[in-house]
Amino acid sequence: MTSATGVGSLPGTDSHEWSRTIAGELPDLPHVPELPARGPGADTIGRTASLLAQVAPDLAVDTTPSGWRFADAPGRVMARAASWLSEDLDGVEEALAGTTGPVKGQLVGPWTLAASIETRNGERAIRDAGACRDLAEALAVAADRHVREIQRRLPRASVVLQFDEPALPTALAGGVSTASGIATYRAVDVQRAESYLRMAMDGARAAGASPGIHCRESRTPVELLRRAGADFVSIDLTVLDGSQEEALGRIMDQGGHAYLGVVPALAPSPVLPVRSVAERAAQRVLDQCSRWGFTPESVHDRLVLTPQCGLAGADPVWVRAAYSSLREAVRLVREDAEVPEESS
């Protein structure tokens, strides 16, 4: 049935409070919260790198004035990142104890890692073919372990694992800047991009998770993600063009899921009532189904509604309103599809 979830990131520093909010507002597909406001290591790159460091210590990272760089060994930042991730999972375990439905975790994908982390010579890892492969291989193992850790804490739940790939379109277009900032690295080969994405997702799948990719950019290569084996693609509905629509429709035809960003990440001005936001979101989804040629009842079990992107920069009051709007939008879409409500 149609459900709703968050992209991942949220404002503030209290993961236990957000886990309780998520459990209440998004009961059909709750997610692990990410709280980057706590500092380096709580962000998506840092927390994923902390898992890589447990698999391959030479892939540990440390902070630099420009971001992240490979370190000689895991240090305080990696320890702090691992501790925060454990705290996040503690909150999820407490808030979702006994759940039997799906739960979503998030990691950064191989190409955004490669575009974001510097090698020891100051250049991005994306320049080094060997470093890219090392990241993908370690990420596959880390994803397997991360999924199993969520399963250990929530043994009756199923796991969905989202790989965030905001830098993938830029990497494919040859747009990632060099250390000097006056040039860009060579475009990533499409077949290699597909291979490493598949490698990471296969690691999650080996542990029993359903893996997919989140990318909200207008150039999201949906067809490539389909070929790489994504069970779902998460994208801002407002950026879809014709070719992306067709590829996402093919994913759904093949039994995959479309995670559609339909609620603004920041509060609109003027602020609208939850009901109004929900009605607009539901209508966008129904209009998209019509463009695909799907009836809502034929794909209601393959639609997931989300915010348009992460909510780390949003006011907490709006986050709660956005999640309430998503839940109400789901009800409206189900109503249109004549799918009966189930008790949560």
MIBANU-689648 format. One record per residue (C-alpha): x, y, z. Coordinates in steps of 0.2 Angstrom, whole numbers, plus 2048, in hexadecimal, padded with zeros to 3 digits. Each point is the difference from the previous one (the first is absolute). Example, Ala and Ser with C-alpha at 12.3 -4.5 7.8 and 13.67 -1.06 7.14 Angstrom:
! MIBANU-689648
83E7EA827/8068117FD/
***
This chain:
! MIBANU-689648
800800800/8058127FE/80B80680E/80B80E806/811802806/80E80E803/80F8027F6/80B7FF80F/808810807/7F780A80D/80481080B/806800812/80A7F480A/7F47F4809/7FE7F07F6/7F57F780D/7F380E7FF/8018007ED/7FE7ED800/7F080180A/7F980D7F4/8057F67F1/7F77F0808/7F080A803/7FF80A7F0/8087F37F3/7FA7EF807/8007F77F0/8128047FB/80A80880E/8128057FD/81080180A/802813804/8108097FB/80481080A/80F8097F8/7FE80F80C/80A7F680C/8108037F6/80C7F77F5/7FD7ED800/7ED802803/7FE8067EE/7FD7F37F2/8127FE7FA/8077FF811/7F47F3807/8037F57F0/812802801/8007FA812/7F87EF7FA/80D7FF7F2/80E80380D/7FA7F0809/8027F67F0/8108087F9/80980B80C/80A8087F2/7F08087FA/7FD809810/7FE8137FE/80481080A/7FA8117FE/80A80E7F6/7FB8127FD/7F97FB7F0/7F67F0806/8067EE801/8117F87FD/8067EE802/80A7FD810/80D7F4805/7F57F880C/7EF803809/80180E80C/7F580A80B/7F48067F3/7FD7EE7FA/7FD7FA812/7F480F803/7F77FC7EF/7FE7EE805/7F9805812/7F380B7F8/7FA7F37F4/7FE7F480E/7F780D80A/7F48027F1/7FD7EE7FF/7FD7FF813/7F280D7FD/7F97F67F2/8007F0809/7F780880F/7F38097F6/7FC7F17F4/8027F180C/7F57F27F9/7FD8077EF/7FD7F47F2/80080C7F1/80E8077F6/80D80C807/80B80B7F6/813804802/80B80B7F6/8128007FA/80980A7F4/8037F87EF/8117FC7F9/80180F7F3/7FB80D80C/80D7F980C/80D8017F3/7FB8127FB/801806812/80F7F8808/8128057FC/80E7F47FE/81080480A/80780B7F1/7F180C802/7F77FA7F0/7EE7F8801/8007ED800/7F58017F0/8118037F7/8077EF805/7F87F17F8/8077F580E/7FA80A80E/7EE8007F8/8007EE7FF/8077FE812/7F180B806/7F37F67F7/8077EF806/801806812/7EF8097FF/7F87EF7FA/8077F8810/7FB80E80B/7EE8007F9/7FF7EE804/806803812/7F580F802/7F07F77FA/8047F180C/80280C80F/7EF8087FC/7F97EE7FF/8087FC811/7F880E808/7EF7FE7F7/7FF7ED7FD/7EE8007FA/80280F7F3/8068007EE/80D80C7FB/80080C7F2/8128087FC/8018117F7/8108057F8/8028137FE/8088057F0/7FE8137FE/8118017F7/7FD7F37F3/7F980B7F2/80E80C802/80D7F1800/7F87F97F0/8018117F8/812803805/7FC80F80B/8097FB810/80C80E804/8137FC803/80980680F/8058107F8/7EE8047FB/8068057EE/7FC7F07F8/7F57F0801/8047EE800/7FC7F57F1/7EE7FA7FF/7FD7EF808/7FD7F27F4/7EE7FB800/8037ED801/80C80280E/7F380B809/7F37F37FE/80C7F2806/805808810/7EE805804/7FA7EE7FD/80F7FA80B/7FA80B80F/7EE7FB7FE/8047EE7FE/809801811/7F0806808/7F57F47F7/80C7F1806/7FA805812/7EE7FF7FB/7FD8137FD/7F78087F2/80C80D7F9/7FD8107F6/8078117FB/7FB811806/80580F7F4/7F680F7FE/80A8097F3/7F88047EF/80D7F67F7/7FD7F080A/8047F17F5/7F07F6804/8037F47F1/8127FC807/7F97FD811/7F37F47F9/80E7F67F7/80B800810/7F27F7808/7F880D80C/7F07F9808/7FA812802/8068127FA/7FC80F80B/7FF8107F7/7F8811802/7F07FF7F5/8028127FA/8107FD7F7/7FB7F17F6/8018027ED/7F97F57F2/80E7F3800/8017FF812/7ED7FD801/8027F27F4/80E7F7809/7F7802811/7F17F97F8/8097F17FA/8077FD812/7EE7FF806/7FB7F57F1/80D7F4806/7FA800812/80B80E807/7FB80F80A/8008137FC/80480B80F/7F98107FB/805811809/7EF809801/80180B810/80C80F801/8107FE80A/7FE812807/7F0808806/7F68097F2/7FC812803/7F3803805/7FF7F080A/7F27F57FA/7F57F480B/8057EE800/7F07FC7F6/80480C7F2/8127F97FF/7FA7EF800/7F38037F2/80D8087F5/80C7F1803/7F37F37FD/7FA8097F0/8128007F9/8017EE803/7F07FC7F7/80480B7F2/8117F77FE/7F77EF800/7F58077F2/80F8057F6/8077EF801/7EF7F87FB/7FF7F7811/7F080080A/803804813/7F97EF805/80C7F77F4/810807808/7FB805812/80C7F3807/80E8087F6/7FF812805/80980880F/7FE813803/80E80A808/806812802/8098077F1/8117FE809/8077FF811/7F980B80E/81080480A/7FE8137FB/7EE800805/7F7807810/7FB7F180B/7EE807800/8007FE7ED/8087EF800/7F17FA80B/7F48087F5/8087F97F0/8007EF807/7ED802805/7FD8067EF/8087F17F8/7F67F480B/7F08097FB/8058007EE/8027EE801/7EE7FE806/7FA80A7F2/8097F67F3/7FA7F0808/7EE807800/8018047EE/8077EE7FC/7F27F980C/80D7F880B/7F97FD811/80A80780F/8097F480B/803803812/812804804/
***
